[in-house]
Amino acid sequence: MIKTLTKHGNSLALVVEKPVLDLIGADATTKFDVTTDGDVLILTPIKDKGREKKVRASLERINSKFAASFRELAK
């Protein structure tokens, strides 16, 4: 996907379409860490650390509850 920058006041903006934002789990309230290696601009969404813990805990509960079923499905 090739993008161009858009004038926004005294700055330039990069518009990111909703499907791309959905893919990375970002929305209008997401903060981004902006870094560069000198050639490439890297935008990394800052994720809620508590959310990750909740997801991992949920996965552990699901895996322990349905471990036998998952093994059977994997055959």
Secondary structure, DSSP 8 states (H G I E B T S, - for coil): -----EEETTEEE----HHHHHHHT--TT--EEEEE-SS-EEEEE---HHHHHHHHHHHHHHHHHSHHHHHHHH-
